[in-house]
């Protein structure tokens, strides 16, 4: 890619792409290419001006080399990459704003007064009707205020004032809609699963297909380390599934045939074949996202109060208008009171702040299902946690090593780390880290390691069988026994700890 550097400081560079134009798809491709680089922290592309702002945490040469090596077609952008939707949304509302401004001032400059007056009167009908309709319902709310200001201006033949009021109201409506849609879009995008392809099981083989081609009752294969893309029932396999994204519990849950799994959860150990039950936005995870998108239904009482407060200001504004006219007998001064309308700011600020808070929480891996729950949390005096592991990070550490066979504790830990380093389980990582912290070197002394999901590990070292795992696996399945004289030591093992035998 050919580019020129417009500005740079340490960790941030602004460049100009030398190609004449950049389509939304090309902007997506460049953004996806850059964001997949480990050293790039953020990218912002201005496709109208061909400018790109990149923040990075590597050397200047690395980012320049990456930019030089880029060309369109070098990388395939996933089908569900949603940056284009956000960019398209921004372009749509930018065009609406530009059109609104150009039409308003073009109307003033180019059209004769009679034609301009006719257009203004026709446009005012909408606002006056809404005001009368609200008044007819026995309500004195914001539409009454707007309709009164525009109607009085029309009656006074003050076409410019009426036109300006409608222009500002139109700009406000566009900005309100744009801000709300952008907030919801950003929130939904940050919560989306972004799984573009899955392994579909067909008879005796598997094929990699786009996730949007999966239907209910299809069988998909989810391997260790992958996120489950659909709600469904396990038909084959055994695995430990991390459900923290939905339930908040950090301890993985064992899933076997006939067990139910949810989209958005992760297979930490083993692998599963799942018969899909919910697709096309019907999964439990998708329903949470949809619930937040339809946040009007989950407004906090503060949001509702803000809307009612905005409406309650209207009678005072009308009273202020009447008093101003009574004391000054000046219609222009009285009308100026009608122009000061705080209701839009109140109505816009509350929902946007709530959406921003939900998105901020999601950035910290906290899922909030609506504004009213944020408010409930703020008012809570006592919080009761009902999930084991909610207050922990699912990062266990080795507290103590107890030997029952006369071997040194360090030797036991060395053997355990040698076996556990082959597996990604959180307990296994704790054992390996404990060996690292004690500077223990563990060579590959064992034969092939046999891994039994949700039970433990079995192998051979110097012609002796070695097993490591749960109580059930070691004492019941493998028939191990407690050495004579060690029973009391065994009974005194701390119950508050997870035991690895």
RODO-2510 file (C-alpha; in nm, 4 decimals, decimal comma):
residues 501
     n   res          X          Y          Z
     1     x     0,0000     0,0000     0,0000
     2     x     0,1261     0,3465    -0,0865
     3     x     0,0707     0,6089     0,1825
     4     x     0,2042     0,9335     0,3233
     5     x     0,2518     1,0075     0,6939
     6     x     0,0444     1,3080     0,7974
     7     x     0,1226     1,3127     1,1694
     8     x     0,2788     1,0876     1,4309
     9     x     0,3631     1,0717     1,7972
    10     x     0,4915     0,7778     1,9984
    11     x     0,2394     0,4908     1,9697
    12     x     0,0092     0,6762     1,7264
    13     x     0,0345     0,7485     1,3551
    14     x    -0,1987     0,9167     1,1063
    15     x    -0,1489     0,8288     0,7403
    16     x    -0,3145     0,9158     0,4102
    17     x    -0,3847     0,6332     0,1651
    18     x    -0,2668     0,7369    -0,1811
    19     x    -0,5410     0,5517    -0,3714
    20     x    -0,8109     0,7849    -0,5105
    21     x    -1,1139     0,6356    -0,3364
    22     x    -1,1764     0,3739    -0,0693
    23     x    -1,4984     0,1732    -0,0635
    24     x    -1,6602     0,0531     0,2602
    25     x    -1,5492    -0,3044     0,1817
    26     x    -1,1888    -0,1937     0,1224
    27     x    -1,1947     0,0042     0,4473
    28     x    -1,3205    -0,3070     0,6279
    29     x    -1,0450    -0,5175     0,4729
    30     x    -0,7726    -0,2739     0,5793
    31     x    -0,9217    -0,2364     0,9286
    32     x    -0,9481    -0,6134     0,9764
    33     x    -0,5900    -0,6619     0,8499
    34     x    -0,4522    -0,4070     1,0969
    35     x    -0,6616    -0,5069     1,3982
    36     x    -0,5435    -0,8690     1,3678
    37     x    -0,1856    -0,7551     1,4289
    38     x    -0,0866    -0,8160     1,7919
    39     x     0,0865    -0,4800     1,8236
    40     x    -0,2078    -0,2719     1,6941
    41     x    -0,4339    -0,1506     1,9766
    42     x    -0,6892     0,0496     1,7755
    43     x    -0,7631     0,1595     1,4181
    44     x    -0,9897     0,4330     1,2877
    45     x    -1,0456     0,4695     0,9129
    46     x    -1,1941     0,7808     0,7504
    47     x    -1,2906     0,6304     0,4155
    48     x    -1,4219     0,9605     0,2733
    49     x    -1,0816     1,1296     0,3102
    50     x    -0,8677     0,8128     0,2831
    51     x    -0,7090     0,8830     0,6217
    52     x    -0,6197     0,6143     0,8766
    53     x    -0,5324     0,6668     1,2452
    54     x    -0,3487     0,3742     1,4093
    55     x    -0,2510     0,3296     1,7746
    56     x     0,0151     0,0656     1,8404
    57     x     0,2538    -0,0624     2,1079
    58     x     0,5486    -0,1759     1,8971
    59     x     0,8380    -0,0144     1,7143
    60     x     0,7681     0,2361     1,4374
    61     x     0,9307     0,0079     1,1800
    62     x     0,6891    -0,2770     1,2572
    63     x     0,3781    -0,0691     1,1855
    64     x     0,5319     0,0829     0,8710
    65     x     0,6316    -0,2627     0,7434
    66     x     0,2805    -0,3959     0,8052
    67     x     0,1318    -0,1043     0,6090
    68     x     0,3785    -0,1467     0,3205
    69     x     0,2953    -0,5188     0,2918
    70     x    -0,0823    -0,4612     0,2720
    71     x    -0,2715    -0,4881    -0,0562
    72     x    -0,6403    -0,5544    -0,1198
    73     x    -0,7025    -0,9278    -0,1380
    74     x    -0,4242    -1,0193     0,1065
    75     x    -0,6761    -1,1191     0,3753
    76     x    -1,0287    -1,2594     0,3799
    77     x    -1,2690    -1,0611     0,5962
    78     x    -1,5169    -1,2847     0,7889
    79     x    -1,8783    -1,2612     0,6710
    80     x    -1,9963    -1,1486     1,0122
    81     x    -1,7354    -0,8733     1,0564
    82     x    -1,9619    -0,5864     1,1590
    83     x    -1,7444    -0,2792     1,1161
    84     x    -1,9140    -0,2128     0,7793
    85     x    -2,2528    -0,1881     0,9491
    86     x    -2,1251     0,0827     1,1844
    87     x    -1,9510     0,2643     0,8995
    88     x    -2,2651     0,2412     0,6841
    89     x    -2,4763     0,3730     0,9710
    90     x    -2,2454     0,6729     1,0146
    91     x    -2,2488     0,7482     0,6416
    92     x    -2,6292     0,7277     0,6280
    93     x    -2,6796     0,9789     0,9077
    94     x    -2,3982     1,2051     0,7877
    95     x    -2,5747     1,2237     0,4521
    96     x    -2,9058     1,2988     0,6271
    97     x    -2,7462     1,5843     0,8198
    98     x    -2,5703     1,7270     0,5142
    99     x    -2,8911     1,7051     0,3101
   100     x    -3,0863     1,8799     0,5871
   101     x    -2,8356     2,1666     0,6117
   102     x    -2,7995     2,2082     0,2338
   103     x    -3,1766     2,2091     0,1783
   104     x    -3,2367     2,4618     0,4584
   105     x    -2,9771     2,7140     0,3453
   106     x    -3,0277     2,6417    -0,0249
   107     x    -3,3973     2,7119     0,0254
   108     x    -3,3095     3,0492     0,1814
   109     x    -3,0616     3,1505    -0,0866
   110     x    -3,2199     3,0188    -0,4061
   111     x    -3,5992     3,0116    -0,3653
   112     x    -3,8185     3,3255    -0,3882
   113     x    -4,0066     3,4276    -0,0736
   114     x    -4,3550     3,3045    -0,1830
   115     x    -4,2220     2,9551    -0,2655
   116     x    -4,0161     2,9457     0,0552
   117     x    -4,3222     3,0464     0,2574
   118     x    -4,5325     2,7763     0,0941
   119     x    -4,2740     2,5055     0,1732
   120     x    -4,2503     2,6244     0,5361
   121     x    -4,6301     2,6221     0,5814
   122     x    -4,6572     2,2691     0,4382
   123     x    -4,3775     2,1417     0,6661
   124     x    -4,5353     2,3103     0,9701
   125     x    -4,8594     2,1095     0,9351
   126     x    -4,6896     1,8009     1,0856
   127     x    -4,5752     1,9824     1,4022
   128     x    -4,8978     2,1776     1,4516
   129     x    -5,1062     1,8605     1,4089
   130     x    -4,8934     1,6727     1,6677
   131     x    -4,9371     1,9626     1,9118
   132     x    -5,3163     1,9763     1,8666
   133     x    -5,3419     1,5956     1,8890
   134     x    -5,1466     1,5928     2,2184
   135     x    -5,3583     1,8772     2,3558
   136     x    -5,6790     1,6959     2,2552
   137     x    -5,5681     1,4038     2,4734
   138     x    -5,5555     1,6362     2,7720
   139     x    -5,1753     1,6467     2,7814
   140     x    -4,9465     1,9487     2,7789
   141     x    -4,6222     1,7939     2,6552
   142     x    -4,3291     1,8731     2,4251
   143     x    -4,5276     1,8493     2,0937
   144     x    -4,7586     2,1255     2,2266
   145     x    -4,4548     2,3465     2,2882
   146     x    -4,3126     2,2863     1,9406
   147     x    -4,6501     2,3279     1,7690
   148     x    -4,7195     2,6531     1,9547
   149     x    -4,3825     2,8086     1,8657
   150     x    -4,4174     2,7154     1,4964
   151     x    -4,7887     2,8021     1,4767
   152     x    -4,7490     3,1494     1,6309
   153     x    -4,4545     3,2208     1,3982
   154     x    -4,6653     3,1207     1,0944
   155     x    -4,9589     3,3374     1,2108
   156     x    -4,7206     3,6331     1,2485
   157     x    -4,5882     3,5573     0,8979
   158     x    -4,2438     3,5161     1,0503
   159     x    -4,1483     3,2472     0,8011
   160     x    -3,7766     3,2581     0,8810
   161     x    -3,8339     3,1865     1,2523
   162     x    -4,0766     2,8996     1,1818
   163     x    -3,8315     2,7532     0,9284
   164     x    -3,5392     2,7808     1,1719
   165     x    -3,7361     2,6123     1,4525
   166     x    -3,8288     2,3181     1,2269
   167     x    -3,4708     2,2989     1,0982
   168     x    -3,3298     2,2761     1,4529
   169     x    -3,5962     2,0234     1,5567
   170     x    -3,5113     1,8119     1,2499
   171     x    -3,1388     1,8267     1,3281
   172     x    -3,2125     1,7262     1,6890
   173     x    -3,4253     1,4289     1,5783
   174     x    -3,1513     1,3055     1,3423
   175     x    -2,8810     1,3384     1,6095
   176     x    -3,0993     1,1654     1,8703
   177     x    -3,1800     0,8746     1,6384
   178     x    -2,8185     0,8488     1,5204
   179     x    -2,6749     0,8508     1,8729
   180     x    -2,9242     0,5935     1,9985
   181     x    -2,8743     0,3572     1,7024
   182     x    -2,4969     0,3939     1,7205
   183     x    -2,4953     0,3123     2,0934
   184     x    -2,7163     0,0071     2,0462
   185     x    -2,5160    -0,1029     1,7405
   186     x    -2,1841    -0,0733     1,9269
   187     x    -2,3274    -0,2645     2,2210
   188     x    -2,4669    -0,5464     2,0067
   189     x    -2,1402    -0,5634     1,8097
   190     x    -1,9288    -0,5894     2,1241
   191     x    -2,1511    -0,8714     2,2543
   192     x    -2,1864    -1,0683     1,9305
   193     x    -2,0301    -1,4152     1,9128
   194     x    -1,8487    -1,3528     1,5817
   195     x    -1,8325    -1,7212     1,4834
   196     x    -1,8303    -1,7316     1,1058
   197     x    -1,7661    -2,1032     1,0342
   198     x    -1,8401    -2,4322     1,2120
   199     x    -1,7742    -2,8043     1,1540
   200     x    -2,0959    -2,9705     1,0378
   201     x    -2,1243    -3,3497     1,0811
   202     x    -2,2637    -3,5284     0,7753
   203     x    -2,2862    -3,9081     0,8053
   204     x    -1,9254    -4,0295     0,8416
   205     x    -1,7410    -3,7034     0,7695
   206     x    -1,7273    -3,3357     0,8697
   207     x    -1,7291    -3,0238     0,6524
   208     x    -1,6471    -2,6635     0,7392
   209     x    -1,9485    -2,4436     0,6566
   210     x    -2,0578    -2,0832     0,7288
   211     x    -2,2493    -2,0673     1,0567
   212     x    -2,5483    -1,9016     0,8864
   213     x    -2,6028    -2,2211     0,6832
   214     x    -2,6708    -2,4307     0,9942
   215     x    -3,0350    -2,5265     1,0533
   216     x    -3,2177    -2,6710     1,3539
   217     x    -3,1415    -3,0435     1,4103
   218     x    -2,8066    -3,0225     1,2263
   219     x    -2,5130    -3,1732     1,4182
   220     x    -2,1998    -2,9640     1,4721
   221     x    -1,8632    -3,0664     1,6184
   222     x    -1,7098    -2,8269     1,8748
   223     x    -1,3499    -2,8980     1,9672
   224     x    -1,1488    -2,8043     2,2755
   225     x    -1,0875    -2,4303     2,3118
   226     x    -1,3718    -2,3263     2,0804
   227     x    -1,6860    -2,1299     2,1596
   228     x    -2,0220    -2,3045     2,1220
   229     x    -2,2112    -2,1182     1,8467
   230     x    -2,5652    -2,2502     1,9059
   231     x    -2,7926    -2,3733     2,1816
   232     x    -2,8329    -2,7503     2,1534
   233     x    -2,8261    -3,0999     2,3007
   234     x    -2,5059    -3,3067     2,3281
   235     x    -2,5340    -3,6230     2,1185
   236     x    -2,1756    -3,7481     2,1525
   237     x    -1,8590    -3,6716     2,3464
   238     x    -1,7746    -3,5415     2,6913
   239     x    -1,6385    -3,2025     2,7863
   240     x    -1,5931    -2,9401     3,0565
   241     x    -1,7730    -2,6210     2,9460
   242     x    -1,7074    -2,2724     3,0812
   243     x    -2,0491    -2,1031     3,1177
   244     x    -1,9246    -1,7845     3,2851
   245     x    -2,0557    -1,5630     3,0010
   246     x    -2,4135    -1,6641     3,0867
   247     x    -2,4216    -1,7801     3,4483
   248     x    -2,1242    -1,6011     3,6033
   249     x    -1,9882    -1,9256     3,7524
   250     x    -1,6184    -1,9687     3,6835
   251     x    -1,6005    -2,3440     3,7476
   252     x    -1,6422    -2,5421     3,4217
   253     x    -1,9503    -2,7653     3,4018
   254     x    -1,9305    -3,1271     3,2827
   255     x    -2,1401    -3,1971     2,9710
   256     x    -2,2251    -3,5506     2,8554
   257     x    -2,4761    -3,6903     2,6001
   258     x    -2,8306    -3,5532     2,6546
   259     x    -2,6882    -3,2483     2,8345
   260     x    -2,7897    -2,9019     2,7109
   261     x    -2,5291    -2,6452     2,6011
   262     x    -2,5674    -2,2736     2,5311
   263     x    -2,4274    -2,0427     2,2640
   264     x    -2,1491    -1,8179     2,3930
   265     x    -2,0037    -2,0787     2,6312
   266     x    -1,6575    -2,2318     2,5756
   267     x    -1,5346    -2,5930     2,5622
   268     x    -1,2320    -2,5952     2,7938
   269     x    -1,1652    -2,9720     2,7842
   270     x    -1,2751    -3,2530     2,5551
   271     x    -1,4965    -3,2121     2,2497
   272     x    -1,8689    -3,2347     2,1778
   273     x    -2,1062    -3,3170     1,8965
   274     x    -2,4164    -3,1045     1,9425
   275     x    -2,7593    -3,1303     1,7819
   276     x    -2,8566    -2,7681     1,7172
   277     x    -3,1897    -2,6611     1,8668
   278     x    -3,1867    -2,2822     1,8323
   279     x    -3,0546    -2,0834     1,5333
   280     x    -3,1041    -1,7426     1,3685
   281     x    -3,1027    -1,5293     1,6800
   282     x    -3,3082    -1,7675     1,8958
   283     x    -3,0306    -1,8818     2,1310
   284     x    -3,0217    -1,7747     2,4935
   285     x    -2,7202    -1,5505     2,4263
   286     x    -2,8880    -1,3856     2,1254
   287     x    -3,1992    -1,3219     2,3326
   288     x    -2,9909    -1,1332     2,5892
   289     x    -2,8413    -0,9169     2,3121
   290     x    -3,1888    -0,8584     2,1627
   291     x    -3,3223    -0,7711     2,5065
   292     x    -3,0577    -0,5008     2,5432
   293     x    -3,1187    -0,3754     2,1888
   294     x    -3,4860    -0,3357     2,2765
   295     x    -3,3852    -0,1454     2,5878
   296     x    -3,6981     0,0723     2,5705
   297     x    -3,8748    -0,2184     2,7441
   298     x    -3,6174    -0,2252     3,0229
   299     x    -3,5908     0,1450     3,0972
   300     x    -3,4819     0,2430     3,4425
   301     x    -3,7246     0,4531     3,6443
   302     x    -3,4757     0,7416     3,6095
   303     x    -3,5104     0,7284     3,2308
   304     x    -3,8882     0,7371     3,2648
   305     x    -3,8624     1,0193     3,5193
   306     x    -3,6434     1,2175     3,2786
   307     x    -3,9046     1,1850     3,0045
   308     x    -4,1851     1,2870     3,2402
   309     x    -3,9745     1,5744     3,3735
   310     x    -3,9217     1,6982     3,0180
   311     x    -4,2972     1,6937     2,9629
   312     x    -4,3648     1,8594     3,3004
   313     x    -4,1422     2,1522     3,1997
   314     x    -4,3779     2,2409     2,9138
   315     x    -4,6515     2,4151     3,1211
   316     x    -4,3851     2,6282     3,2930
   317     x    -4,2368     2,7235     2,9555
   318     x    -4,5819     2,8224     2,8268
   319     x    -4,6490     3,0156     3,1484
   320     x    -4,3150     3,1932     3,1103
   321     x    -4,4081     3,2861     2,7547
   322     x    -4,7414     3,4306     2,8691
   323     x    -4,5815     3,6274     3,1558
   324     x    -4,3108     3,7648     2,9261
   325     x    -4,5756     3,8905     2,6845
   326     x    -4,7860     4,0283     2,9748
   327     x    -4,4977     4,2368     3,1106
   328     x    -4,3299     4,3376     2,7823
   329     x    -4,6122     4,3264     2,5262
   330     x    -4,3400     4,2111     2,2874
   331     x    -4,4306     3,9014     2,0865
   332     x    -4,0696     3,8406     1,9780
   333     x    -3,9469     3,8320     2,3384
   334     x    -4,2349     3,6049     2,4398
   335     x    -4,1587     3,3658     2,1532
   336     x    -3,7911     3,3532     2,2531
   337     x    -3,8983     3,1784     2,5761
   338     x    -4,0579     2,9038     2,3656
   339     x    -3,7271     2,8542     2,1872
   340     x    -3,5529     2,7548     2,5122
   341     x    -3,6473     2,3857     2,5304
   342     x    -3,4504     2,1610     2,7662
   343     x    -3,6691     1,8560     2,7090
   344     x    -3,4692     1,7150     2,4160
   345     x    -3,1488     1,7201     2,6182
   346     x    -3,3184     1,5418     2,9075
   347     x    -3,4812     1,2799     2,6868
   348     x    -3,1593     1,2081     2,4968
   349     x    -2,9068     1,2181     2,7820
   350     x    -3,0622     0,9489     3,0021
   351     x    -3,1002     0,6593     2,7538
   352     x    -2,7606     0,7318     2,5953
   353     x    -2,5853     0,7358     2,9341
   354     x    -2,7514     0,4042     3,0252
   355     x    -2,6496     0,2433     2,6939
   356     x    -2,2943     0,3740     2,7381
   357     x    -2,2813     0,2272     3,0894
   358     x    -2,4012    -0,1121     2,9633
   359     x    -2,1365    -0,1092     2,6890
   360     x    -1,8651    -0,0078     2,9382
   361     x    -1,9699    -0,2939     3,1663
   362     x    -1,9574    -0,5359     2,8727
   363     x    -1,6016    -0,4203     2,7937
   364     x    -1,5162    -0,5453     3,1458
   365     x    -1,6949    -0,8785     3,0781
   366     x    -2,0080    -0,7855     3,2755
   367     x    -2,3411    -0,8461     3,0999
   368     x    -2,6171    -0,6025     3,2058
   369     x    -2,9632    -0,6866     3,0711
   370     x    -3,1177    -0,3381     3,0929
   371     x    -3,1155     0,0042     3,2542
   372     x    -3,3424    -0,0904     3,5427
   373     x    -3,0865    -0,3460     3,6639
   374     x    -2,8136    -0,0810     3,6811
   375     x    -3,0449     0,1316     3,8927
   376     x    -3,1301    -0,1642     4,1169
   377     x    -2,7580    -0,2280     4,1699
   378     x    -2,7056     0,1380     4,2681
   379     x    -2,9817     0,1183     4,5289
   380     x    -2,8761    -0,2197     4,6724
   381     x    -2,7442    -0,2236     5,0291
   382     x    -2,6764    -0,5975     5,0528
   383     x    -2,5616    -0,8288     4,7726
   384     x    -2,5966    -1,2069     4,8006
   385     x    -2,3937    -1,4186     4,5553
   386     x    -2,5432    -1,7601     4,4823
   387     x    -2,2836    -1,8984     4,2403
   388     x    -1,9677    -2,0779     4,3489
   389     x    -1,6681    -1,9001     4,1986
   390     x    -1,8472    -1,5713     4,1219
   391     x    -1,5983    -1,3783     4,3343
   392     x    -1,2913    -1,5638     4,2060
   393     x    -1,0982    -1,5442     3,8811
   394     x    -1,0939    -1,9181     3,8057
   395     x    -0,7165    -1,9043     3,8404
   396     x    -0,6361    -2,1557     4,1164
   397     x    -0,2916    -2,1716     4,2733
   398     x    -0,1103    -2,4525     4,4532
   399     x    -0,1374    -2,3899     4,8275
   400     x     0,0380    -2,6985     4,9621
   401     x     0,1814    -3,0372     4,8593
   402     x     0,1283    -3,3333     5,0955
   403     x     0,3285    -3,6533     5,0427
   404     x     0,1910    -3,9928     5,1513
   405     x     0,4514    -4,2241     4,9935
   406     x     0,7759    -4,0890     5,1329
   407     x     0,8718    -3,8937     4,8191
   408     x     0,9808    -3,5343     4,8530
   409     x     0,7120    -3,2750     4,7828
   410     x     0,9236    -3,1140     4,5098
   411     x     0,9605    -3,4478     4,3323
   412     x     0,5825    -3,5042     4,3426
   413     x     0,5244    -3,1561     4,2012
   414     x     0,7860    -3,2133     3,9288
   415     x     0,6134    -3,5350     3,8139
   416     x     0,2685    -3,3720     3,8305
   417     x     0,3854    -3,0722     3,6232
   418     x     0,5432    -3,3058     3,3679
   419     x     0,2038    -3,4680     3,3123
   420     x    -0,0184    -3,1613     3,3448
   421     x     0,1714    -2,9377     3,1014
   422     x    -0,0006    -3,1166     2,8118
   423     x    -0,3489    -2,9949     2,9072
   424     x    -0,5193    -2,6528     2,9239
   425     x    -0,7326    -2,7072     3,2362
   426     x    -0,7074    -2,4323     3,5014
   427     x    -0,5930    -2,6840     3,7683
   428     x    -0,3262    -2,8163     3,5312
   429     x    -0,2002    -2,4626     3,4676
   430     x    -0,1781    -2,4046     3,8441
   431     x     0,0423    -2,7147     3,8879
   432     x     0,2725    -2,6159     3,6002
   433     x     0,2994    -2,2580     3,7313
   434     x     0,3843    -2,3867     4,0804
   435     x     0,6743    -2,5871     3,9301
   436     x     0,7940    -2,2786     3,7423
   437     x     0,7769    -2,0658     4,0579
   438     x     0,9942    -2,3230     4,2413
   439     x     1,2406    -2,3453     3,9480
   440     x     1,1724    -2,7168     3,9000
   441     x     1,2881    -2,8645     3,5692
   442     x     1,0702    -3,1536     3,4523
   443     x     1,1936    -3,3580     3,1590
   444     x     0,9657    -3,5813     2,9508
   445     x     1,0167    -3,9050     3,1471
   446     x     0,6688    -4,0461     3,0940
   447     x     0,5227    -4,2487     2,8092
   448     x     0,2121    -4,1425     2,6168
   449     x    -0,0369    -3,9589     2,8371
   450     x    -0,3952    -4,0836     2,8465
   451     x    -0,6470    -3,8102     2,9272
   452     x    -0,9912    -3,8966     3,0666
   453     x    -1,2253    -3,5940     3,0459
   454     x    -1,3549    -3,4727     3,3848
   455     x    -1,1539    -3,7460     3,5621
   456     x    -0,7764    -3,7157     3,5233
   457     x    -0,4550    -3,8327     3,3578
   458     x    -0,2863    -4,1724     3,3390
   459     x     0,0649    -4,2543     3,2155
   460     x     0,3793    -4,4650     3,2837
   461     x     0,7081    -4,3448     3,4342
   462     x     0,9974    -4,5933     3,4664
   463     x     0,7545    -4,8855     3,4212
   464     x     0,5351    -4,7589     3,7030
   465     x     0,1791    -4,6405     3,6495
   466     x     0,1107    -4,2832     3,7570
   467     x    -0,2353    -4,1252     3,7785
   468     x    -0,3395    -3,7708     3,8680
   469     x    -0,6940    -3,6424     3,9050
   470     x    -1,0114    -3,6317     4,1144
   471     x    -1,0973    -3,8413     4,4235
   472     x    -1,3462    -4,0412     4,2173
   473     x    -1,0840    -4,1213     3,9525
   474     x    -0,7928    -4,2026     4,1849
   475     x    -0,9662    -4,3879     4,4693
   476     x    -1,2734    -4,5397     4,3044
   477     x    -1,1806    -4,5973     3,9393
   478     x    -0,8089    -4,6731     3,9946
   479     x    -0,8590    -4,8415     4,3360
   480     x    -0,5772    -4,6490     4,5070
   481     x    -0,5567    -4,6774     4,8869
   482     x    -0,4324    -4,4558     5,1687
   483     x    -0,1030    -4,5923     5,3139
   484     x    -0,1279    -4,7447     5,6596
   485     x    -0,0708    -4,4888     5,9343
   486     x    -0,1499    -4,1947     5,7057
   487     x    -0,5279    -4,1959     5,7616
   488     x    -0,5221    -3,9101     6,0129
   489     x    -0,3054    -3,6962     5,7831
   490     x    -0,5498    -3,7647     5,4994
   491     x    -0,8510    -3,6637     5,7083
   492     x    -0,6857    -3,3345     5,8055
   493     x    -0,6494    -3,2146     5,4445
   494     x    -0,8159    -2,8687     5,4342
   495     x    -1,1751    -2,8939     5,3088
   496     x    -1,1764    -2,5392     5,1734
   497     x    -0,9220    -2,6360     4,9051
   498     x    -0,9728    -2,8282     4,5813
   499     x    -0,7784    -3,1533     4,6096
   500     x    -0,5742    -3,2967     4,3233
   501     x    -0,4533    -3,6514     4,3977
***
